[in-house]
Structure formats: C-alpha cells, structure tokens
Amino acid sequence: MTKTPTLAVWKFTSCDGCQLTLLDCEDELLALAGRVRITHFAEASSAMESGPYDVSLVEGSVTTEEERRRIIEIREQSRILVAIGACATHGGIQALRNFADVTEFTSVVYASPEYIATLGTSTPISAHVPVDFELRGCPIDRRQLLDTLCAFLAGRAPDIPNTSVCTECKRRGTTCVMVAEGIPCLGPVTQAGCGALCPAYHRGCFGCFGPMAKPNIHALLPILRVNGMDTDDIDRVFATYAAAAPGFANRSGDEPA
C-alpha cells in the first residue's frame, strides 16, 4: 500500500498572511487534502502529529533563540523544507531591526523590556538550516504554492521563475507604468512570480518578492530619480519587504564610484 505523503505547516515570526493564502485556496485545498495528510497546521487544526514529515512549509523569520532551536528540529524532521513568504526568505519587514539597536526599540515600546526575549536580528530560514525551495512574496502567490505542492506529489521540481517582474508585465500585456507614466517601479530588479500584480493595477512594484538573480540596481537608480524619488525615498523602498536581502543591500541610493 502506498504511503500517503505528509505535510506540515509551521509559523515563525510573521503576520500569518502566507498561511492564510494556503487556506484561501479552498476548493484546491480540499482536493489536495485527498492526496496528502496534513499532520501539523496550527492555523487550520488543533490536531497535530509528530514527524517525520515529507514536506514542511515554513512561514516567518527567526527572531528569537527559541525559534532558532525550533527550526533546526523541524529541518531534522522534514524530508523537504520550503520557506514561504518574504519573512522566511529574506527576514521580512522586521529585518529593519538588523540596521538599528533593538534594545533601544524595546525600551521605548515596552514598559518592562527586561521580559522581552528577542534576538538583535531577524533572519531568513536559510540562514539557519538548508532550504530546498523558496516561495517569495508578501504574501506568497497561491498559484506558485499550488504548483509547488503538486510538483512534489508528481515527483518533479517546482517551476520557480528566475526572471524579473518586467517579463510578467510583458506576458500579460501590461503597459510599463514607469516608462509610460513615470510611476516608480522595482519590477526590473525584482524576482517574478506574482504575475505582475501591482503594475496590473496601475501601481509600481514594491519588491516584495525580493531581488532577482544579479539585479542591476545601479542602472535603475537614475530612472527612479527621474521619476521623482529622492535618496530617502529610494532607501525606504528598498528597505521594506526584503531589507536584509543581499541583492537589495545597497539601500543608500548612491551609485558606485
């Protein structure tokens, strides 16, 4: 008798948006439930089973010592581990702490900061354990999620794009908002996978899928300036969803000498 594959979904420091994307699949999730056994998914059920797990989806960044220990345990119990969302793949918005003093933050926000147990950094899952695949975005794209889960069931590799968001604008016939209307857009340096959602709704890409492979940031900076962004604006837009990503590391807006 063929063993039914097991699926586990885990939460670290995050907003739960990527887990909700999975729940929002509704009809597709019901069909998927007939092919896999969901053994751990606190967002959906209180019924939890111990590992090992065939596939683990991990949402959120590592921001506490407890999370650092827990991700190692999950990795040991998981045949395939997939980091889902900007927090798990790049540290998320909370990675802004990596460039400041967390002690100062906690002293301002909390009445008794001595009770707050947190690390000084927010880091992606890959900084602590090997990750087999990454699904980017804030939140992840449901089509990519379903394709990835179906790929595992079919025994093939997931179809994860490695081009820029601009290629997706071309495929769906969306006029470039930056060229045609002067709307600042990070599409030329951001990894595809969202279906060019923001440009399709007359907005520039915010870079939530993180940098594409070898992004040419410095070629984009003069165009952003021409379209009305000053150095502070440029720094801010690169320091949002993927602030800690190496490809977006130069957030000062300064071009190389």
N, C-alpha and C positions, 0 to 999 in steps of 0.2 A: 504493500500500500504506500503510495507517495505521500511523503510528509508535507503538510500544509506550511508554507513559509510564514514566519512570524515577523511582525512589525511592531516597533516601539517608537514612541514619540516623547521627546524629553524637552523640558524647559529650563533654560538658564536665565540670566538677566536680560529681560526683553519685555515687550508690551503684549505678547501673545498673538499679535497680528498674523504671523505666519501659520500658527496652529489653526487659527480661525479660517485661514484660506483653505486649509485641508477640510475643515468641517463644512465650509461653504460649497464644497464640491457636490454635496448632497447626493443626487442620483448616481454620479460616478463613484462616490464613496460606498454606496450600498452595493454596487457591482463589485467594487474592489474587495469589500468585506467578504464576498463569497469566494475570493481567491486567496486571501491571506488571513491569518489570525492575528488580530490586534491584541497584543498581550500587555501593553503598557501605554496608556494615553490619558493622563490625569485630566486633561481638558474635556475629554469625552466620556470617561467612565471611571468609577472608583475601583473597578475590578482590575487588579494588576497581578501579573505573574513575573516570576524571576526569570533570568536569562538561562541560556544564551539566546540571542536574537539574531535573526537573519539580516534584518535591516533596521537601523536606528536613524531616525530623523532628529536632529538636534537644533533647537531654536535658542538664540540668545548668546551673549558673550560671557566670558569668565571674568567676574569682578570680585569674587570672594575666595578665601582659602578653601572653604567647603566645596565650592564649585570646581576648583582646581583638582581636588581629590576625586570628586564625583565623575568628572569627565574621563579620568583615567580608568575608573571602574567600568564605566559604560563602554569605553573602547575595548576593553578586555572581553566584554560580554557580547560584542557586536561583530558579526562577520563583515558587514558593510556599514559604514558610518557616513551619513550625508549631513553636512552643515547647511541649514536653510535660513535664508534671510541675511540682511546687512549686518545684524548684530553678530551672528555666528560666523560670517565670512570675513568681516572687517572690523569688528568691535562695536559697530553701531554709533548712534549719536552720542551715547555715553562715553565713547572713546575720547571725547573732548577733554575728559579729565586727565588724559595722558600728557597734556600740554600745560597743566596747571597744578596747583597744590590742593590735593584732596582734603588734607587736614584743615585748610582754611575754609573750604566749602562746607564740610560737616560742622565746623564751629559756628557758621553763620545760619545754617538750615535747621540744625537740631539743638534742642535745649540741653540735651545730655549726650554730646558726641562721643563720650567715652564708651557708650554702649553700642556704637556702630562698628560692626566688623566688616571692613571692606579693604580691598587692595587699592593701591595707588594708581592702577591702570585697568582699562577694560580691553581685553584682548580676544581675538578670534579663536575658535576651536582649534584651528590648525596650528596655533602657537603652542599647543599643549599635547596634542595627540595626532597621529596620522589621520587624514580625512580622505575618503575615497572619492567623493564628489561634493561639489558646492552648487547650491541653487541660490542665486543672488536676488536682491531686491528688497524693498521696504513698502509692502510685503512682497513675498515671492509671487511669481506668476503661476496661476493654477494650471495652465497648460503645460508648463515645464515640470511642475510637480507630478501631474498625472502621467506624463510621458516617461519621467524617471522611474516611477513605481512600475509602470507597465514594462519598461525595459528590463528591470530586474526580474520580473515574472517570466519574460520571454528569453532571458539569458543573454541579452545584448547590452552594449554600452549605451548610456543615455545620450541623447542628441543635444549637447550643450553648445550653443554658438560661441564663437570666439572673435566675432567681428564687432563693429560699433553700432550704436543705435541708429546712426545715419543709414545703414544698409536696410534697416527695418522700415524707416520712413520711405525709402525708395520702393520697397516691395509693396507697401500698402498705398502708394501713390500720394503720399502726404507732401505738400509743398514745404520746402525748408523754411521754418519760421525765422531763422536767423538771417538767411540771405534775402528773403522776400520782404520781411517786416522788421528786421533789426531787433528781434527778441533774443536776448542772451540764451544760449543753449549749450549744455555739456555733452550733447549727443555725439560729437566727433571723437570724444575720448572715453566714452562710457560703454561698457560691455552690453551687447544686445541681449535680448531675452524677454523684454517687457512688451514687445510688439509696438514699440514707439508710442506708448500710451499718451504721454504728456503732449508731444507735438501734435498728435491727432486731435487733441482738444485745445489747440491754439496756445500751448504753453511750452516754454523751453524745458529741455531735460534737466532734472536736478541731480543726476548722477547717482541715484540710489542703488544701481546695480554695480557700482564701483568701477574702477578703471579697466579698460580693455587691455589686452596684451600690448605692451610697448606704446602707451598713449603719448601722442606728441603734444604735450601740454603747452609748450612754449610757442608752437605755431598757432594755438588757439587764443592765447592771451591777448595779442593785439586786436583780434576780432571782437573779443569780449569788451575791450576798452572802447573800440569804435562804437559799439552798441550800448554805451552808456554806463559800463561798470568801472568803478574806480578800484584801487588796490584793496580797500577794505571789503568791497562787495565781492571781489574775486576770492579773497581769503575766506570769506564767510561761506560762499557757495561750495568751495572745495572742502571745507571743514564741517560738513553736515553729516551725511549718511556714511561716508567712508573716510573720515578724517585720518584714521590710522593706516589706511592703505598705502603701501609704498609708492604706487603709481600716482597718487594724489599728494605725496608728501610735501612737495614744494607748494605751499599754500600762500606764500607771500606775494605772489603776483609778479615777482621780479624775474626777468629773463636772464639767462646765463651770460656771463661776461664774454 
